[in-house]
Amino acid sequence: MGMRLTSILLVATAGWALVGCDQPTEVADPATEQAAVSSDGTAQNSAPAAYTIDWSSVASGEKPADRSTYEYPFAIDSQNVLDYAEYFDMDTATAQHNLTVSMASNEALSKVLNQLSERYTSHEIIDSEEIKLVIHTTPDVVASRYDYVLTDDFAKGLVLPIVIQPDSKKGEVKGHGEVAE
């Protein structure tokens, strides 16, 4: 056990030492830098300009459906809807809607990820009275919100609110087969 701990510490220390070796040198890019002018008229460089999602390129062009008359792919009394309602502690109508929207959410997610690239850190579906897709990004992305109308036949016309949250939050993922010693 002591030998294994020593090996782990050695590898971790070596890993931290190497982290700085592979960092590229940052060069100021005039396209991403904004010039600020001080009170004496001298130009100063400020932080890079914030990145904004172009929601017009994400828009589906679909008209929102009326939830009260929508024909959901799951019956309101189906076992899937009942289980969802129980698990998330909500009424069956909300569960029916959220289950359908969450299953179709990748349509919207992929469109936003096409713009974010390396600015993306994680995402999550928030199941509540109003389901929403929260996309966590690096701090240089402008926080925003957009109501995406789904186009896939499975959930066509249903609205998925998307929230861009520039908090760099990463999901907690455990490796497959992790075993406590």
Protein Blocks (a to p, Z undefined) as FASTA:
>chain_A
ZZmmmmmmmmmmmmmmmmmmmpccddddfklpccdddfkopacddddddddddfklmpno
iacddfklpccfbdfkbmklmmmmmmnopafklmmmmmmmmmmmmmmmmmmmmmnmmmpf
bdcddddfbdcddddddfkbccdddddddfbfklgoiacddddddehpacddddehiacZ
Z
